[in-house]
């Protein structure tokens, strides 16, 4: 099964991807490497999706993850 191209993704999915991308620098600023930040996001995507829909900012989510 081929991966969807970005053009095929719905607006909510694109917004979630953007939110996660915005979260990465906050995780890195808190001491994670970029790879660790990306791994964290991949491993915790369900919880992060909930936070996204609950209106948590990327910075708030990163602080909670690092705390």
C-alpha positions as protocol buffer text, in pm:
chain_id: "A"
residue {
  index: 1
  type: UNK
  ca { x: 0 y: 0 z: 0 }
}
residue {
  index: 2
  type: UNK
  ca { x: 150 y: 330 z: -107 }
}
residue {
  index: 3
  type: UNK
  ca { x: 170 y: 624 z: 129 }
}
residue {
  index: 4
  type: UNK
  ca { x: -73 y: 904 z: 65 }
}
residue {
  index: 5
  type: UNK
  ca { x: 66 y: 1212 z: -97 }
}
residue {
  index: 6
  type: UNK
  ca { x: 27 y: 1530 z: 103 }
}
residue {
  index: 7
  type: UNK
  ca { x: -226 y: 1655 z: -154 }
}
residue {
  index: 8
  type: UNK
  ca { x: -449 y: 1356 z: -74 }
}
residue {
  index: 9
  type: UNK
  ca { x: -469 y: 1432 z: 298 }
}
residue {
  index: 10
  type: UNK
  ca { x: -767 y: 1606 z: 449 }
}
residue {
  index: 11
  type: UNK
  ca { x: -726 y: 1951 z: 611 }
}
residue {
  index: 12
  type: UNK
  ca { x: -752 y: 1816 z: 966 }
}
residue {
  index: 13
  type: UNK
  ca { x: -473 y: 1565 z: 906 }
}
residue {
  index: 14
  type: UNK
  ca { x: -256 y: 1835 z: 754 }
}
residue {
  index: 15
  type: UNK
  ca { x: -324 y: 2059 z: 1055 }
}
residue {
  index: 16
  type: UNK
  ca { x: -224 y: 1775 z: 1292 }
}
residue {
  index: 17
  type: UNK
  ca { x: 99 y: 1717 z: 1099 }
}
residue {
  index: 18
  type: UNK
  ca { x: 175 y: 2090 z: 1117 }
}
residue {
  index: 19
  type: UNK
  ca { x: 101 y: 2090 z: 1492 }
}
residue {
  index: 20
  type: UNK
  ca { x: 344 y: 1801 z: 1546 }
}
residue {
  index: 21
  type: UNK
  ca { x: 605 y: 1977 z: 1333 }
}
residue {
  index: 22
  type: UNK
  ca { x: 565 y: 2286 z: 1551 }
}
residue {
  index: 23
  type: UNK
  ca { x: 606 y: 2070 z: 1862 }
}
residue {
  index: 24
  type: UNK
  ca { x: 947 y: 1931 z: 1758 }
}
residue {
  index: 25
  type: UNK
  ca { x: 1153 y: 2245 z: 1832 }
}
residue {
  index: 26
  type: UNK
  ca { x: 1003 y: 2269 z: 2180 }
}
residue {
  index: 27
  type: UNK
  ca { x: 1104 y: 1910 z: 2252 }
}
residue {
  index: 28
  type: UNK
  ca { x: 1453 y: 1980 z: 2119 }
}
residue {
  index: 29
  type: UNK
  ca { x: 1479 y: 2298 z: 2327 }
}
residue {
  index: 30
  type: UNK
  ca { x: 1391 y: 2085 z: 2628 }
}
residue {
  index: 31
  type: UNK
  ca { x: 1684 y: 1852 z: 2568 }
}
residue {
  index: 32
  type: UNK
  ca { x: 1569 y: 1593 z: 2315 }
}
residue {
  index: 33
  type: UNK
  ca { x: 1754 y: 1534 z: 1991 }
}
residue {
  index: 34
  type: UNK
  ca { x: 1555 y: 1582 z: 1671 }
}
residue {
  index: 35
  type: UNK
  ca { x: 1543 y: 1204 z: 1624 }
}
residue {
  index: 36
  type: UNK
  ca { x: 1421 y: 1156 z: 1983 }
}
residue {
  index: 37
  type: UNK
  ca { x: 1154 y: 1422 z: 1929 }
}
residue {
  index: 38
  type: UNK
  ca { x: 1035 y: 1257 z: 1609 }
}
residue {
  index: 39
  type: UNK
  ca { x: 1036 y: 913 z: 1772 }
}
residue {
  index: 40
  type: UNK
  ca { x: 837 y: 1048 z: 2065 }
}
residue {
  index: 41
  type: UNK
  ca { x: 577 y: 1195 z: 1833 }
}
residue {
  index: 42
  type: UNK
  ca { x: 547 y: 872 z: 1634 }
}
residue {
  index: 43
  type: UNK
  ca { x: 519 y: 658 z: 1947 }
}
residue {
  index: 44
  type: UNK
  ca { x: 263 y: 886 z: 2114 }
}
residue {
  index: 45
  type: UNK
  ca { x: 57 y: 1002 z: 1816 }
}
residue {
  index: 46
  type: UNK
  ca { x: -275 y: 887 z: 1962 }
}
residue {
  index: 47
  type: UNK
  ca { x: -229 y: 1089 z: 2281 }
}
residue {
  index: 48
  type: UNK
  ca { x: -93 y: 1385 z: 2085 }
}
residue {
  index: 49
  type: UNK
  ca { x: -391 y: 1371 z: 1850 }
}
residue {
  index: 50
  type: UNK
  ca { x: -619 y: 1397 z: 2153 }
}
residue {
  index: 51
  type: UNK
  ca { x: -422 y: 1696 z: 2277 }
}
residue {
  index: 52
  type: UNK
  ca { x: -442 y: 1858 z: 1933 }
}
residue {
  index: 53
  type: UNK
  ca { x: -821 y: 1824 z: 1927 }
}
residue {
  index: 54
  type: UNK
  ca { x: -843 y: 1944 z: 2288 }
}
residue {
  index: 55
  type: UNK
  ca { x: -677 y: 2269 z: 2182 }
}
residue {
  index: 56
  type: UNK
  ca { x: -345 y: 2213 z: 2357 }
}
residue {
  index: 57
  type: UNK
  ca { x: -68 y: 2418 z: 2195 }
}
residue {
  index: 58
  type: UNK
  ca { x: 244 y: 2245 z: 2063 }
}
residue {
  index: 59
  type: UNK
  ca { x: 447 y: 2421 z: 2333 }
}
residue {
  index: 60
  type: UNK
  ca { x: 213 y: 2305 z: 2610 }
}
residue {
  index: 61
  type: UNK
  ca { x: 221 y: 1948 z: 2479 }
}
residue {
  index: 62
  type: UNK
  ca { x: 601 y: 1951 z: 2467 }
}
residue {
  index: 63
  type: UNK
  ca { x: 625 y: 2088 z: 2821 }
}
residue {
  index: 64
  type: UNK
  ca { x: 390 y: 1815 z: 2945 }
}
residue {
  index: 65
  type: UNK
  ca { x: 596 y: 1551 z: 2765 }
}
residue {
  index: 66
  type: UNK
  ca { x: 920 y: 1679 z: 2911 }
}
residue {
  index: 67
  type: UNK
  ca { x: 780 y: 1733 z: 3258 }
}
